[in-house]
Amino acid sequence: MNTHSMSVLGLTSAEEDVYRHFLRNPGTPEGGAPGALPEEREGGVWAVARLRELRLLHGDDAHTWAVDPVVAVPRLAGERLDSAHRTMRQLVDVRPILRSLRLERPASGDAARGEGAAALSRLEDLREVRARVGQLDFGARSEVLAADPGDASAPERAGYARHLDLGRLSTTVRVRILVRATALADAGSLDRLRHLHRGGAAVRVADGLSETVLVYDRHAALVPIDARDTGRGALYTEESGLVSSLVGLFERLWSGATDFAGLVTADTEQVARLTDTQRLVLTAMCAVSKDETGARQARMSLRTYRRHISDVMRLLGACNRAQAALLARERGWV
């Protein structure tokens, strides 16, 4: 008898022996299979039934063949991996089990205080934030919402959505990402957004986005401890009221944002020349979110600054500032 090596694929030694029997004896009667197990004839009958259930044998009682190993082995391996992956996801996030078990305890002041303390936790080290995002990525089952106004010029203050890893997410998870228009003017940010979009994420651009939010499956969320400096860490919550409010905020921002796909596929073949002043204004527009700040950087009045922005948008053929920033970047104007 051959060495048994298919147990890792979920087959018993009896099932493997019968499968190998039909590989050696293709087209033979099914009744001959128990002969592969002379000491366990009944075991052979059960093995044949199990192999048919696993779609490893085909044909009828009179003529039975084993499915080609080139087809059978990868399929069995894939099914085992899928099963293992589902189990790992359940083990990575044991919080639903803990919540269920806590409900079994008598209600008391101490228990109530313990529940409240667990509703909100501080992650003051960015390594903790990245680790939590990675854990949540792996455990996500249906949806990820991310609003990321991350400052490209200050990576340490980037939004937590930048730690998203689509490779750790199941293909059944829907990902929606909101970014600020200035992200389109940064080469690294633009490449990352294209990568996320190609990977299946829905991406939209909001001109004045300032909120940093990351929500998983509408039951867990991350927000900055300090909205002005995300490098200080994050608050993590599973409190349903807070999470619902954050989901509502995200949905409102999403409804008013511009589709990234439409910006990327816009026509960019028109060529135009910018004056030095227009180039200065364009650079300021792509770097800051407020016109007042941009006008100060360009050393001109707010009215003049906005007039130059209108001229630049017309030259670019852009319908909004997000599109203008993207087109300017693609043409090498900033």
C-alpha positions as CSV (number, residue, x, y, z in Angstrom):
1,M,0.0,0.0,0.0
2,N,1.3,3.5,-0.8
3,T,2.3,6.0,1.9
4,H,-0.6,8.0,3.0
5,S,-0.1,11.7,2.1
6,M,-3.7,13.0,1.5
7,S,-4.7,13.3,5.2
8,V,-3.8,17.0,4.9
9,L,-6.5,17.3,2.3
10,G,-9.1,15.8,4.6
11,L,-9.1,12.1,3.4
12,T,-8.9,9.2,5.8
13,S,-6.4,6.4,5.0
14,A,-9.2,4.2,3.8
15,E,-10.5,6.9,1.4
16,E,-7.0,7.5,0.1
17,D,-6.5,3.8,-0.5
18,V,-9.7,3.5,-2.5
19,Y,-8.9,6.6,-4.5
20,R,-5.4,5.2,-5.4
21,H,-7.1,1.9,-6.3
22,F,-9.2,3.6,-9.0
23,L,-6.2,5.6,-10.2
24,R,-4.4,2.2,-10.8
25,N,-7.5,0.5,-12.1
26,P,-9.6,3.0,-14.1
27,G,-13.0,2.0,-15.3
28,T,-13.3,-1.0,-13.0
29,P,-16.5,-1.9,-11.1
30,E,-17.3,0.0,-7.9
31,G,-17.7,-3.3,-6.2
32,G,-14.0,-4.0,-6.7
33,A,-13.0,-1.1,-4.4
34,P,-13.5,-3.0,-1.1
35,G,-10.9,-5.3,-2.4
36,A,-8.4,-2.5,-1.9
37,L,-9.2,-3.0,1.8
38,P,-9.3,-6.8,2.3
39,E,-9.5,-6.5,6.1
40,E,-12.1,-3.7,6.1
41,R,-14.6,-4.5,3.3
42,E,-17.3,-2.4,4.9
43,G,-14.8,0.5,5.3
44,G,-14.2,0.3,1.6
45,V,-17.9,0.8,0.8
46,W,-18.1,3.8,3.1
47,A,-14.9,5.2,1.5
48,V,-16.4,4.9,-2.0
49,A,-19.5,6.8,-0.9
50,R,-17.4,9.5,0.7
51,L,-15.2,9.9,-2.4
52,R,-18.3,10.3,-4.6
53,E,-19.6,12.9,-2.2
54,L,-16.2,14.7,-2.5
55,R,-16.5,14.4,-6.3
56,L,-13.3,12.4,-6.5
57,L,-14.9,9.5,-8.3
58,H,-17.1,9.5,-11.3
59,G,-18.9,6.9,-13.5
60,D,-21.5,4.3,-12.4
61,D,-21.4,1.1,-10.4
62,A,-20.0,-0.9,-13.4
63,H,-17.4,1.6,-14.5
64,T,-15.7,3.9,-12.0
65,W,-12.9,6.3,-12.5
66,A,-10.8,8.5,-10.2
67,V,-10.8,12.2,-11.0
68,D,-7.5,13.3,-12.3
69,P,-5.2,14.3,-9.4
70,V,-4.2,17.5,-11.3
71,V,-7.8,18.6,-10.9
72,A,-8.7,16.9,-7.6
73,V,-5.7,17.9,-5.4
74,P,-5.8,21.7,-6.0
75,R,-9.6,21.7,-5.5
76,L,-9.4,19.8,-2.2
77,A,-6.5,22.1,-1.1
78,G,-8.5,25.2,-1.9
79,E,-11.5,24.0,0.0
80,R,-9.3,23.2,3.0
81,L,-7.6,26.6,2.9
82,D,-11.0,28.4,2.7
83,S,-12.2,26.4,5.7
84,A,-9.0,27.2,7.6
85,H,-9.2,30.8,6.7
86,R,-12.8,31.1,8.0
87,T,-11.7,29.5,11.3
88,M,-8.7,31.8,11.6
89,R,-10.9,34.9,11.1
90,Q,-13.2,33.7,13.9
91,L,-10.2,33.1,16.2
92,V,-8.5,36.4,15.4
93,D,-11.6,38.3,16.7
94,V,-12.8,36.6,19.8
95,R,-14.7,39.6,21.0
96,P,-18.2,38.3,20.0
97,I,-17.5,35.2,22.1
98,L,-16.4,37.4,25.1
99,R,-19.5,39.6,24.7
100,S,-21.7,36.5,24.6
101,L,-20.1,35.0,27.7
102,R,-20.3,38.3,29.6
103,L,-24.0,38.2,29.2
104,E,-24.1,35.1,31.3
105,R,-22.7,36.9,34.4
106,P,-25.1,38.5,36.9
107,A,-25.6,42.2,36.3
108,S,-23.6,44.1,38.9
109,G,-22.0,47.5,39.4
110,D,-18.5,46.0,38.8
111,A,-19.7,44.2,35.7
112,A,-21.4,47.2,34.3
113,R,-18.3,49.3,34.9
114,G,-16.2,46.7,33.2
115,E,-18.5,46.7,30.1
116,G,-18.3,50.5,30.0
117,A,-14.5,50.5,30.2
118,A,-14.3,48.1,27.3
119,A,-16.5,50.3,25.1
120,L,-13.7,52.7,24.3
121,S,-9.9,52.1,24.4
122,R,-6.9,54.4,23.7
123,L,-4.2,53.2,21.3
124,E,-1.5,55.8,21.9
125,D,1.3,54.1,20.0
126,L,1.1,54.1,16.2
127,R,2.4,50.5,16.2
128,E,-0.7,49.6,18.2
129,V,-2.9,51.4,15.7
130,R,-1.3,49.6,12.7
131,A,-1.6,46.2,14.5
132,R,-5.3,46.9,15.3
133,V,-6.0,47.9,11.7
134,G,-4.3,44.7,10.5
135,Q,-6.3,42.6,12.9
136,L,-9.5,44.3,11.8
137,D,-8.6,43.9,8.1
138,F,-8.2,40.2,8.6
139,G,-11.5,39.8,10.6
140,A,-13.6,42.0,8.4
141,R,-16.6,40.2,6.9
142,S,-18.7,42.6,4.9
143,E,-17.6,46.3,4.8
144,V,-14.9,48.8,5.5
145,L,-15.5,52.5,5.5
146,A,-12.5,54.8,5.6
147,A,-12.3,58.6,5.5
148,D,-8.6,59.7,5.2
149,P,-7.7,63.3,4.8
150,G,-4.1,62.3,5.5
151,D,-1.4,65.0,5.1
152,A,0.9,63.8,2.3
153,S,3.6,66.2,3.6
154,A,3.5,64.7,7.0
155,P,3.3,60.8,6.8
156,E,3.4,60.5,10.6
157,R,0.0,62.3,10.7
158,A,-1.5,60.2,7.9
159,G,-5.0,58.8,8.3
160,Y,-5.4,55.3,9.6
161,A,-6.9,54.2,6.3
162,R,-3.3,54.3,4.9
163,H,-2.7,51.1,6.8
164,L,-5.5,49.3,5.0
165,D,-4.2,46.1,3.4
166,L,-6.6,44.8,0.7
167,G,-4.6,41.6,0.5
168,R,-5.8,40.8,4.1
169,L,-9.4,41.4,3.2
170,S,-11.8,38.8,1.9
171,T,-13.0,39.3,-1.7
172,T,-16.5,39.6,-0.3
173,V,-15.7,42.7,1.7
174,R,-16.8,46.0,0.2
175,V,-14.3,48.8,0.8
176,R,-15.2,52.5,0.4
177,I,-12.5,55.2,0.8
178,L,-12.9,59.0,1.1
179,V,-9.8,61.2,0.5
180,R,-9.2,64.9,0.3
181,A,-8.6,66.6,-3.1
182,T,-5.0,67.5,-2.2
183,A,-4.1,63.8,-2.1
184,L,-4.4,63.8,-5.9
185,A,-1.5,66.2,-6.2
186,D,0.9,63.9,-4.4
187,A,2.5,61.3,-6.5
188,G,2.7,58.7,-3.8
189,S,-0.9,59.2,-2.6
190,L,-2.2,59.1,-6.2
191,D,-0.4,55.8,-6.9
192,R,-1.8,54.3,-3.7
193,L,-5.3,55.4,-4.6
194,R,-4.9,53.9,-8.1
195,H,-3.7,50.7,-6.5
196,L,-6.7,50.6,-4.1
197,H,-9.1,51.3,-6.9
198,R,-7.6,48.6,-9.1
199,G,-7.9,46.3,-6.1
200,G,-11.7,46.8,-6.0
201,A,-12.1,49.7,-3.5
202,A,-14.6,52.4,-4.3
203,V,-12.8,55.8,-3.9
204,R,-14.3,59.2,-3.8
205,V,-12.8,62.7,-3.4
206,A,-14.1,65.4,-1.1
207,D,-12.6,68.9,-1.4
208,G,-12.8,69.9,2.3
209,L,-12.5,66.6,4.0
210,S,-11.1,66.9,7.5
211,E,-12.5,63.8,9.4
212,T,-10.5,60.7,9.9
213,V,-12.7,57.7,10.4
214,L,-12.2,53.9,10.0
215,V,-15.3,51.6,10.5
216,Y,-15.4,47.8,10.1
217,D,-18.6,45.9,9.6
218,R,-20.5,48.8,11.2
219,H,-19.6,47.4,14.6
220,A,-16.1,48.7,15.3
221,A,-14.4,52.0,14.6
222,L,-11.2,54.0,14.9
223,V,-11.0,57.8,15.2
224,P,-8.0,60.0,16.2
225,I,-7.4,60.9,19.8
226,D,-6.5,64.4,18.4
227,A,-8.1,65.3,15.1
228,R,-5.3,67.8,14.4
229,D,-2.6,65.2,14.9
230,T,-3.4,61.6,14.1
231,G,0.2,60.7,15.1
232,R,-1.0,60.9,18.8
233,G,-2.9,57.6,18.4
234,A,-6.5,56.5,18.1
235,L,-9.6,55.8,20.0
236,Y,-11.1,52.3,19.3
237,T,-14.8,51.7,20.0
238,E,-17.4,49.0,19.5
239,E,-20.2,51.1,21.3
240,S,-23.1,50.8,18.9
241,G,-24.3,54.4,19.3
242,L,-20.9,55.9,18.6
243,V,-20.3,53.5,15.6
244,S,-23.7,54.4,14.2
245,S,-23.0,58.1,14.4
246,L,-19.7,57.6,12.6
247,V,-21.3,55.6,9.9
248,G,-23.9,58.3,9.4
249,L,-21.1,61.0,9.2
250,F,-19.3,58.9,6.6
251,E,-22.4,58.4,4.5
252,R,-23.1,62.1,4.5
253,L,-19.6,62.9,3.3
254,W,-19.7,60.1,0.7
255,S,-22.9,61.4,-0.8
256,G,-21.3,64.8,-1.5
257,A,-18.0,63.5,-2.8
258,T,-16.7,63.1,-6.4
259,D,-16.1,59.6,-7.9
260,F,-12.3,59.0,-8.2
261,A,-12.8,56.8,-11.3
262,G,-14.4,59.7,-13.2
263,L,-11.5,61.9,-12.3
264,V,-8.9,59.3,-13.4
265,T,-10.5,58.6,-16.7
266,A,-10.9,62.3,-17.6
267,D,-9.4,63.5,-20.8
268,T,-5.8,64.8,-20.2
269,E,-4.5,65.4,-23.7
270,Q,-5.2,69.1,-23.9
271,V,-1.9,71.1,-23.6
272,A,-1.7,74.6,-22.2
273,R,0.9,76.9,-20.7
274,L,0.7,78.4,-17.3
275,T,2.0,81.7,-16.2
276,D,4.3,81.8,-13.2
277,T,1.5,83.2,-11.1
278,Q,-1.0,80.5,-12.2
279,R,1.6,77.8,-11.4
280,L,2.1,79.4,-7.9
281,V,-1.7,79.4,-7.3
282,L,-2.1,75.8,-8.6
283,T,0.7,74.6,-6.3
284,A,-1.0,76.3,-3.3
285,M,-4.4,74.9,-4.2
286,C,-3.0,71.4,-4.3
287,A,-1.2,71.8,-1.0
288,V,-3.8,73.4,1.3
289,S,-7.6,72.9,1.7
290,K,-8.6,76.5,2.6
291,D,-8.5,79.4,0.1
292,E,-7.5,81.8,2.8
293,T,-4.4,79.9,3.5
294,G,-3.6,79.5,-0.2
295,A,-4.0,83.2,-0.8
296,R,-1.6,84.0,2.0
297,Q,1.0,81.5,0.6
298,A,0.6,83.1,-2.9
299,R,0.7,86.6,-1.4
300,M,-2.4,87.9,-3.0
301,S,-6.0,88.8,-2.1
302,L,-8.5,86.0,-1.7
303,R,-10.5,87.4,-4.7
304,T,-7.5,87.3,-7.0
305,Y,-6.5,83.9,-5.8
306,R,-9.9,82.5,-6.6
307,R,-9.9,84.1,-10.0
308,H,-6.6,82.5,-10.8
309,I,-8.0,79.1,-9.7
310,S,-10.9,79.5,-12.1
311,D,-8.5,80.3,-14.9
312,V,-6.4,77.3,-14.1
313,M,-9.4,75.0,-14.0
314,R,-10.5,76.3,-17.3
315,L,-7.1,75.6,-18.9
316,L,-7.2,72.1,-17.4
317,G,-10.7,71.5,-18.6
318,A,-11.6,70.5,-15.0
319,C,-15.1,70.7,-13.6
320,N,-14.0,70.9,-9.9
321,R,-10.8,71.3,-7.9
322,A,-10.3,67.6,-7.2
323,Q,-10.2,66.9,-10.9
324,A,-8.0,70.0,-11.5
325,A,-5.5,68.7,-8.9
326,L,-5.4,65.2,-10.5
327,L,-5.0,66.6,-14.1
328,A,-2.3,68.9,-13.0
329,R,-0.4,66.1,-11.4
330,E,-0.8,63.8,-14.5
331,R,0.5,66.6,-16.7
332,G,3.5,67.3,-14.5
333,W,2.3,70.9,-13.7
334,V,2.9,70.4,-10.0
